[in-house]
Amino acid sequence: MKLLVGTEITKVIAGGSNGSIILLDLKDDSDNMFVLFIYCAWRITHAKQVIGTSTSDINNEKILSRIKSITNEHITDIDVNKFNDFSLHFSNDYRLDVFCDNAKKDIEYPVDNWTLCNIKENTCCTFNSEFKFTYESYNNNKSTKS
């Protein structure tokens, strides 16, 4: 996660058929690209005010617009706790808090908590519903996750 410090959010995908899932495209100064899929509970704040959560009506244009307002912001710091919940601190006093609450064990449709992919390295790291890390290639992952 720490390798994301300094990256810029280039795109936010939320709402519509994604439901409460949020996807962030990120880029660093060397043009390395990352994708962060968040399937679990999350909250975005700005200046200590909640602008959207995983339970918000993301199809509401006003809420969706506020959530997408983190586009072009830079990650300035990351906090990760012992449960692999994390907070991304962005420029201009934005913050994304992620709470790993998916513990459902469904063989047909497993529910992960989050996945971070490094496109250049063709790797993805997923923190799954068993609270374990799994690794796979980005090329295999993107066809099933996006």
N, C-alpha and C positions, 0 to 999 in steps of 0.2 A: 504493500500500500504506500509506503513512504516514497516510492519512485514517482508517485503522482504529484508530489509537491512541486509547484511551479507550472504544472500543465494548465492548459486553457480548455474550458468547456466549449467545444465547437458546435455541438448539437445536443438538444434534449428531445427525446421522444417520450411522450406520455399521452394518456387519454385514448379515446377510441377503443379499438379492439385490444389494446394493451391492458385495459382495466387499471389496476393499481400498480402495475409494473412500470418502472421508470428506467430509461436507458440513457446513458451519457456517453457521448463521443468526446474524447480528449486528445490533445496534441501537445507535445513538449517543444522546446526551442529547437531541437534537432529534427523536428518533423516526425518523431516516433508517435504512432497512433495507438490509443487504448480505447477499449469499450468496457463500460461498467454497467452490468445488468443488475437491477435491484428488484427482487421478488418479495421481500419481506416488508415489514412495517417501516415507514420512513416519514420524516418531517423536514420541510424546508422553512427556514426562518430568515428574516431580514430585519436587522436592527431590533432584535428581541421581539419581533412580531411574527406569528405564524402566517406564512403565505400559502401553504398547501401541505397536505399529508396524504398518506396512502389510502385514507378513508374519505378524503375530500371528493366532491363531485368533479372529477377531472374533466368531464365533458362540458362543464360550465366554462365558457370562453374566458371569463374574467379570471377564474382560478387557474386555468391552463396557461393563460398569458403570464400570470405572476410566477408560476412554476418555471416556465421557459425563460424567465428574466435572468436566470443564472447563466444563460448562453453568453459567451465571451468573457466570463469571469475566470479568474485564475485561482487554483488551489494554493493557499498560503500555508496550511498546516493540516495534519491529520492526527486524530487521536483514535486509538484502538484499545478496547478493554479486553479483559481475559476471556470474555464470551464471544469475541470477534464482532461485537457491535462496534460501529465506528462513526466518527464525525469528520466531515470534510469542511474545513474552514475556507471560505472564498474571499476574494477581494471585495471591497465595498460592503463589508459586514453581513454577507450571506453565509448560511451554514446549512449543511445537509446532515441530519442525524439518521443513522440506519440501525434498526433494532432487529436482531436475528430471532424471529419468533416462529419460523416455520419448522415444526417438528413432526409434520405429518409423514408417515411412512406408507406411501402408496406405490405398489409395484408398477402399476400401469402408468401413473402420472406423478413421479416424485416431485416434490416442491422444494427447490433449493432456496437458500437465503439470498445469496448474491454470487455473481461471477465477474471476475476481472480478467480481461483478455489483452494481451500485448500482441498487436497485429504483426509488427516487424519480427518478433521472436516466434510467431505462430503458436502461442501458448495461451491457455486459459486455466485459471485457478478458481474453483468453485467451493464455496462453503455451503455444504448441503444440509438437508433436514436431519441428518444424524449428527450434526455439528462436527463434521470431519471435512478435511480438504481433499478434493479430487483434482486431478490434472488431466488435461487433454489438449489436443491441438485446436487452434482457433478455426481452422478450415472445417473440421468436423463439428465443432461447437456451434458455429454461426448458423448452420442449416437447421439446427434443432431449437435454437434459442431466439432468433430474431423474427 
